[in-house]
């Protein structure tokens, strides 16, 4: 194609520029020739075509060339997109150079225009910011594939109205400087450099609220919140306001409603006055829609209810297609809190009794919502014998289990939260209990409702008295196992992840005081993982046969994360509620010293760690949580979380076009990326349960049932029971592949996407 023979001189200049971009985008790929693209674009040229239009065509052609055999074309497309970003930035800043420039001047301009928090100019000197500018490595921009580059530009970098203002490495470096800002002055730049190279080099992935908000003037940095509502009108609306504030600031919310009286319960001794939990859930649903997350999308809330609650049948129907539409709530994510006793009765095909929490508490002084384990079973069985209780209902446990399964297949939910397992392994059970999980079912710790007492007039002020509750609050990062290929990198990355999150606690300020109190008391963090399927593919190990390899790496992660928190405790002090915790007794992840001696390949290290933890404590009350991180895995260029891949290659179609998605090492390791849809779900569950024994919080475990494989109800039942019996704490979405090939979908939470 002789495009340079065209008579229009301006077009010739454009074509030279385009050819330059093509060479840059294909640089380093010996098996890719940029002329393959150029040969396809002759038909699009016309007299009035712009360089930008040509650039878009080149990107589209690169995406169309992407295949399992030639996956690098998606990286070429990403580089062409980054090139276009560079050109726009050059034009916006009126630079006479291409790419990254004077970082100090950029930061100064960003502060003056209100895009960056002015604290950065007060914390760091001009000389320090100039030194920091030398950390920027533009080559990191070349590592994006198209899906990652597109998401980075459209979701994370700052825009000035409709024009990009910031470049990816400026984002990463500035966030790193803020993370390091709480360190001692002599350590700040060194830590900032470590953080920058870890996040820009795609070894550590920051959660969305951190990456979006940290450099800005205000904003929440925490991903996960869980609260509880007491059985009063004041508490209900107090918490609805809390949910709105958290959603406004980009957090996903879990809210436990098990204390609220059931439909038909009395109000002020008036029988049959209560409408139950469903009307309040509808208000929560509408609040989530009305108060969006950072202007990006509707808020995300998971209401939870215990399986003994009298309204649980209506709760299960919240999103089904049939029934009274006035009782539906389609924008929330229902969560069912399941006790061991219920599942034992399902196995024995025994009856299950539903109770009104208000009547139980009024007549017996028992609050079932705070009980678990043996105490729950004893209280529950006694309540079944109590003839004074009138608002009860006996149902078939097995019949109700069938309804749960049917609803999961039909709607993808409810999530299942195995309450007894969670609390049995709760390291802070000396200070409370865990009633339900967060939006993605991987993060949870002690929480309790604020008790609203009196509202009175004091002069010209209205004073509200209350006893503060706690809202579970957690910040998240993930280790990208696809890019961590030896124990030294794993150790340094895990410890750095702990320091990043502990620093983030000191930098964030939640809009809810109960959340700030939780941060102060527990300093809960959630170090997670992604790219496990890639890690296994590189080791030529099929997912289903990799239990030993997986167990080994997650034991190392657990050890290094704990050691990192121990080192911080020595430096900064232990968390407030350490004394009396399981950690303080030398019980780590539910295992004592004897267990490690008998079962670990490096038991000597564990024994020494237990000794040091008893002596010095740890900085963080809970430490590990594995989020779904579907979105941030695109930025990281790896497979999400710890589940097997859904598909080796697929086209993601959305309003902005079609994007090819495939794992990073697919060409060389095709046969070692086995797809989830072709696996027995029980085998996947067993792998996740193996990881769970090294995770003190939870794992966002999705169940996937391929209905083309003759899946029966018993298979679904066996999978759920396997999850419970093998020690999983939660079940996140249930997805199905229909016989038409479509997979069931549900939007994910931006914040908990990590």
N, C-alpha and C positions, 0 to 999 in steps of 0.2 A: 504494500500500500504506500503510494507516494504522496502522503498528505502534505508534505512540505512544499510541493509544487503549486499549491493554491496561490492565487494572485493576491489575496487579502493579507497584507503585511501583519496586521494585528492578530489575525488568526494564526499566522506562522509563529508569532511570538508565543501565543497560547499553546500551540502544539509542542513547541520546544519545552515549555514549562511542564506540560503533561508528560512528555517523554522522560523528563528529569524525575518527575514524581514516580513514574513507573519503575525506573531503574532503582530508585531509593527503596521503593516498596518491595522489590524482588531481591534486594541485595542479601547475599548469604545463602540463598536457596539455589543450589546447583541444579536441581531438577526442575526449576521453573524458569521459563523464558518470558520476559515481559512482552515480547513480540506476539505471543499468543493472544494477549488482550488487544494490542493495537490492531492486529489483523481483523478483529471482529467489530471495530467501531467505525469503519469507513461509512457505513450506511447512515450513521447518525449525524454526520457533519452537514451543516448548512450555513449560509452566509451569516446568520444572526445568532448562531450558537455561542453560548458563554463557556468560559473555562470551567465554571462550577457545574454546568450541565454535563460537560464532558467527564468531569471528575466523578459525578454520580453514576454515569454510565459505566465507567471503568470499575467502580465498586460493584455495581450490579453484575457485570460480566465475571468479575472475580468470584463473587458468591455463587454464580451459576456453574463455575468451573470446579467448585469445591465438591469433593467426593471422598469416600473412604480411601481410595487409591491415591488421591491428591489432596489431603486435608490442609496443606499449607496455603492453599488459595484463600482460605478464610482469614489467615494472618496477613496476606497481601491486601485483602479488602480492608482490614483494620488499619494497616499502615496508610492506605490511601485516605481513609477517614481522618486519621491523625494529621496527615499532611494538610488536609482541608482545614482542620482546626488551627494548625500552625499559621496558615495563610490568613485566616480570619483574625486571629490574635495579632498578627503582624500589622494588619490593616487597622484594627481597632486602636492599637497602641502607637501607630504611626512609626513603627520601627524601621530602620534601614537594614535590619538583619533578620534572619529566619531562625525560629526556634527560641530557646531560652536565653534570657538576657540577665541584667543586673537584678539579683534577687532582692537586695535591700531596697532598691528603688521601687520594685514591684510591691513589696510589703508596705512601704511608706504610702504609696498611692492607694493600696487596698484599705488601709486604715483611714486615710483622709476621706475616702469615698464611702466609708461606713460598711464595707464588705467584711473586714476583719476586725476582731476585737482589739482595741487600742492597747490592751495589756501587753501584747507581744513587743511593742516598742518600749515599754517600761521595764519589762523583764530582761530583754536582751539589748545590748549596746549595738551601735552601728557596726562596729568591728566584728562582733559575734555574729550578726546577721549576714555580714559579708562572708565570713568564714563558713557559715551554714550554707550559703549559696554554692560553695564549691562542692558540697555533698551531692548536688543534683546530677543524676546520671540519665541523660536523655535516652540511652539505649533501653532503659526499662520500658519506654513507650513502644518499642518494637516487639515486645513480648505479647501484647494483647492479641486475641483473635477478635473477629468482627463483633461477636455478641458482647464481649467484654468492653471493647472500645466504645461501642454504641451506648451501652449502659453507663459507663463512666461519664461520657459526655452529657447524656440526657438526664441522669439522676444525681450525679455527685458534684461536678464542677459548678462553680458559681457563674451565673449569667447576669449581665447588665441589661435588664429588660429582655430582649430576645436575642442578644448577642453574647457569645461566650466571653467571659472575662478572665478565666483562670485556666491554666494547663495542668495536666495530671500530676506531673512531678512537683509543681508548686503546691498543689493540694497536699500531696503526701508529706512533703517537707514541713509545711506549716503545721499540719496536724501533729507531726513528730515533735516539733519544737514546743507546742503546747503540752503534749504529754510529758515532756522532759522538764517543763517549767517548774514543777514542784520539787525537783531534785535540788541538792546543794549546788551552789553556783559553779564550783569546780567540776561537777559531774555532768552539768546540763548538756553541753554540746556533744560530749562523747555519747551520752545516752540517746540524744536526738539522732545522731548519726546511725546508731545501732537500730533504733526504731524505724528510721527512714528506709534503711537497706532491707529490713525485714518485711515491711509492708509494701514497699515499691518493688522489692525483689520477690514478692509473692510467696513468702514463707509463713507470714502471719496475716490473717484477714481480720480487719476491724469491723465491728457491727455497724449497721447503717447509721444509727443516731450519732455515733462517735465520728464517723467519716463525714457526715453531713453537717453536724453542728459545732464541732469542737473549736474551729477557728473563728466562728461567728460571734456576734455580740451577746447572744444568749441562746439557750437551748438545752434541753435535757440530753444526757449522754447515755442513759440507761435504756436497755431494751425491754426488760420484762418486769411486770408488776402484777401482784396478786393481792386482792383485798377480800374482805368479808363484810356482809351486811347483817346488822342485828335486826331483831324483830320489832322494829318501830318505824313510824313514818319519818321521824327525824333522821334516823340512821339511813333509811332508804334514799332519801333525797340528798343527804350529805355525801353518800357514796356515789350517787349519780353525778353530782358535781365533780367528785374526785375522778371518776371515769372520764368525764369531759376534759378536765385539765390534763390528764395523762395523754389522752388521744390527741389533744391540741399540740402537745409537745413531742409527738411521734412514738409513744410507747404502746405496746400491746398490753391488754388488761385481762387478767383472770379475776372473776368475782364469784365468791361462794355465797349461795342463797339458801343453804340448808337450814339456817336458823329461822327463816321467815315462815310464818304459819301457813297452813295449807288451805286450799279452797274448802269452804264450809265451816272453817274454824270460827270461834267467837271473837268479837272485838268489844272490849269493855262489857263483858258478860252478855253481849247480844249474840245469840247463837246464829250460825250460818251467815255471818256478816262478811267474812273474808273472801276475797276473790282469788286467793292463792298467789303463787309465784309468777304465773304466766303474764298477768297484766304488767307486773314490774319488769319482766324480761322484755316485753314489747317496748316499754319506755327506754330501757337500756339499748335495745336495737335501734330505735330512732335517734338516740343520742349519738351512737356510733356513726350513723349516717350523717347527722348534722354537723358533728365536730370532726373534721378530717385530720389526717396525719400530715402536718407540715404543708398543707395545700396539695399533697400528692395523691391521696386516695382516702376513702372512708376509713374511720377508725375501726379497730378490730378488737372484739371483746369475746371472751369465752365464759359464759355463765355456767356454774357448776352446781350440781345438786347431788346429795347422797342418795344411794339406791333404796334406802328405807323410807324416804319422804313420800307422804301420801299423794303429792302431785307429780310423782315421777312418771306416771303413764302419760299425762298431758305434756310433760317436759319432753318426752321421747317423740311426741307428735309435732313438735314445733316447726319442723321443716319438711314433713312429709307432704305429698301432693293432695292427699285426701283429707277430708274433715273440714271443720269450721275455719274459714280463712281469718276470722277475727282472732283466732288463737295461734296464728302463725307468726314467726319471726325469722325471716330469711337472711338477715345480714349479720347474725351472730354465729358463734361456733360452740354448740352445746357440748358439755363435758359431764360425764357420768362418773361419780365417785363410788367405786365398787369395793365392798368389804370381802374378806376371805370367807366369812360365814355364808354370804350369798352364794359364792361359787361352790362351796362345799355342798350346799343344799341343792344346787343345780345338778351336781354329780349324783346325788342320792334321789333326785326327783321329788324333793320335799317342798312343802308350802313355804311362802315368804310373806311376812307381814309388813304392811306399810303403816306408818304412824304420822300424826300431826305433831311437829316439834313443839308447838305452843301448848297443846294439851299435855304432852308428856312432861314438859318442864313445869307447868302449873300444878299438876297433880302429883308429880313424883320428885320434883327438883332435879331431874336428870337432864343434862344437855347432851343428847346423842351426837351432836355435830362435832364435839371435841374429843370423843372417845374413839379408840382404835384397839386392835388386838384383843387380848383376853378380857380387858375391862369392858370393851364394847360388847363382846359376845355374852358375857355374864349379864350386863344390863339389858341387852336386847331380849335375851331369852326370858328374863324376869318380866319384862314389859309385855311379852306375849301372853303371860299368865295373869296379867293384871286386868281384872274384870271391870275396874273403874274407868278404863279408857274406852271411849265410845267411837272416836274418830279413827278407826283402824280398818284395814282391808286385807284379807288373805288372798293371795294370788299364787298361781303355780310358778315356782322359780324357773323351771325349765321352759314353760310357756313364755315367761317374760324374757328369758334369754333368747328365745327364738325371735321375739319382737325386736330386741336390741340388734341382733344380727341382721334382720330384715331391714331395719332402719339404717344400719351402717352401709349395707350394700346399696340401698336406694339413695342415700344422701351423702355418704362418706363419713358420717358422724352418727352418734356422739363419739368424742374421744373417750377413752377409758383410763381412769386414774386408779391404780391399785393402792388404796389408802394404807392398808396394813403393812404392805411391803415398804412403802415410802417411809412410814414412821418408824418401823422397826430399824431401818438403816439411817434414820435422821441423826446426824452427829450432835445436834443441839436439842435432843428430846428433853433434856433437863430444864429447858427454858420455854417449852411450848410444843405445839404440834403443827403439822402441815395438813390443811384441810382439802386442798385441791391444787391443780397445776396451773402453769401459765399458758399463754396462747398457743405455744408450739409444743407443750408437754415435755420440755426438757429442763425447765428451771423452776425450782420451788424451794422454799424454806419456811420457817415459822412465820405466821401472820395471825392477826386477830383484829376484830372490829373495834373502832373507836366507840366508846360509850358516850352517847349524847345525854347530858343530864339536864341542866336548867338553862333557860334563856330568860334573862332578867334585864330590867332597865336600871341603869346606874347613872343618874344625872341625865345628860343628853346622849349617853352611849348605851347601846344594846350589847350586853355581855353574855356570851355563851359558855357555859361550863361543860367540860367533857374530860373523860379519862382517855388519854391517847392510846390508840391501838398501834398496830404495825402493818405496813404494806410491804410485802416481799418485793425487793428491788434487786436487780442483777444486771451487771454489765457483761458483755460477751465479746470474745474473740475466738478465732479458730486457727489451729495449726494446719497448714496446707501440706499434707503428707505426700502429695504428688511431687513436691520440690524439696523434701527433707530426706536425704539419702544416706545419712549416717548418724550414729549415736551422738556425736559431738554437736552436730547441728540441731538434733532433736533436743538435747539437753539445754543448749543456749536459747533456743526458740521458746521452749516451755517456760523457762525461768523468766525470759524477757516478757512473755505473755502475761505472767502473773504481775510483774512490775507495771506493765502498761495498764492493766485493769485496776490495780490498787491506786495508781496515780489518778486514774480517771474518776475514782470515787471522790478524791479530793477536789477534782475540777468540776464535777457536776453539781447541780442544785436542782433537786426535784421540785415541781410546783406543789407537791403534797408533803406536808410536814411529817406524816407517818412514814413516808418513804425516806426522808432524810434521817429520821430516827433509826430506821432499819439499817441504813447504810452505816450510821455511826456505831451501832451495836454489833452488827454481824460482819460488815465489810464483805458481803457475799459477791463472789465473782464466778464467771462461767467460762473456763477455757475449754474449747471444743475442738473438733477435728473435721476436716474435709479431705477429699481426694483419696480415701481409702481404696477405692476400686482402682485408681491409677497406681497407687503404691503396690498393690498386689499384682497388677498387670506387669509392672516393671520387674517384679520378682518371679514372673512366669508361674504364678500360683493362682489357680481357680478360686473364686470367692468362697464357694461352698466347702472347699477342702483346705481352707486356710486358717482354721481355728487356732492352731498353735502360733502361727505367725502373728495373727491379730492379737491374741492374748499377750504375746511378748511385747509388741509395740505399745499397747495400752497400759500394760504394767509399767513400762518405762516412762510413759507420759505421766501416769499417776505419781510415780516416785519423784520425777523432776519437778512437777508442779508443786507437790507438797514441800520438797526441799527448797524451792523458790520462795514459798510462803514462810517457811521457817527462817530463811535468811532475812526476809523483810521484818519478821518479828524481832529478831536480834537487833536490827537496825532501827525499827520504828515502834516496836511494841506489839504485843499480841492483841487479838480482837477482844472486846469487852467481856463477852460471855464465854471465853475459853475455859475458865475454871469450871469443872463439873461436866464439861462436854465429853463425848466419846473420845475425841482427840486427846484430851488431857489424861485419859485413862490408858492411853496407848492402844486404843482400838481404831484402826484405820480402815475405812470402807467396810466396816462391820467385821473386820478380821483382827484377831489378837496376835501377839508375838509368836505364840505356838503355831498358829496357822502359817505364818510366813516362813518359819523354820522348816516346816514339813512340806510346804508347797512351792516356795519361790526358788528360782535358780540363782538369785542373788540375795539370799536371806540375810547374810551378814550386813548388807547395806540397810535393809529394812529394820533390822534390830537396832542398829546404830541410830537410824532416823527416829525410831520410836523413842529411844532414850533422849535424844535432843529435843524432840517435840514436847515430851513431858517436862523438860527443864526450861525451855525457852518459850514454848507455845508456838502458834502459827498466827499469821497476820489476818487470815480470812476464814470466816466461819464455814463456808462451803466454797468449792473451788472448780469443779468440773461439770460442764453441762454441754451436751452435743446437740446443737441446733440444726434445723434442716438446711439452712444457708443456701437455698437454691439460687437466689439472685447473686449473692456475693461470690459464689463459685464461678459464675460467668466472668466476673472481674479477675478472679484468680486463675482462670483458665484451667480449671480442674473439675472433677466430678463432685457433685454435692455430698456433703455429710459422709456417713459411713455405710450407706446402703449400696447394693449393687446398682449398676446403671439401668435405666429404663430401656434405652435403645442405643445401639452402636452408632447410628446416624439417623438424624431426623431433621425436618425443616420446621422451624418454629414460625408460625404465621400469625402476625398481629397487624394492627392498624398502620404500622410504620413499614411494613414490608415483610419479606421472608428472610429468615436467617438460618443458615445451616449450623447444626449443633452436633458435635462429636467429641469424644474424650481426647485428651491431648496426645496420647501415645497409641492411638488406634491403629495406625498403619503398620507399626512394627509388632504390635501385640494383639492383633485382631482376635485371636482365639482365646485370649485370657480375659477378655471383657464379656463375661456371660451376662445376659440380660435378666433383670428381675422377673420379667413377665414369663420367662421360661424356667423359673425355679419353683420348687416346692416352698410355699410361704413359711412352712414350719421350720425348714432348714435355715431360712433367713432369720427367723425369730431366734433360733438357737445361737446364731452368730452374734446377734445383738445382745442376747442375754449374757454371752461371754464378755462382751465389752462392758456391759452394765456393772459387772462386779468391780470394775476399776473407776466407776463414775459415781460420785457421791450425790449428784442430783439425778437428772434423767437424760434420756435420748429420744429425739424426735423420730420415732419408729413408725413408718407407714406400712400398712399391709396392702399388698397388691394381689388381687385375685384375677387370673386370666380365665374368663368364662368360656374361652375356646378350648380349654383343657379339661372340660367335663367336671368343673368344680361343683361339688354338692354342698348342701347345708352342713353336713358332718365335717367336711374339710375346713369350713370357716370356723365351726365350733372347736375343732381340734386345734386350730391355729391359735385362737384366743386363749384356750386353756393351756396350751404349750407356753404362751407368753407369760401367763400367770405362774405356772408351776416352775418355769426355769429362771424366774427372778426378774423379769422385766417389770419396770415400775409403771409404765404408761403405754398406751397405744394412741398414736396420732391419727392422721387420716386413714380411712379405708378406701382404697381406689380399686376400681374394677375395669377390666378391658372387656368391652361388650363384644358380642359376636360380629358386630359390624366393624370392629377394629378400633373404635373410639375409646379413649380413656376418660374416665370421669374426672372432672376438674373442679377446683375450688381455689379462689384467690388466696395467696399467702400474705401474711403480715409483713410489711416492710421492715419493721423494727426487729422482729424475731427472725427474719430471713438472714440475719447476721451480715 
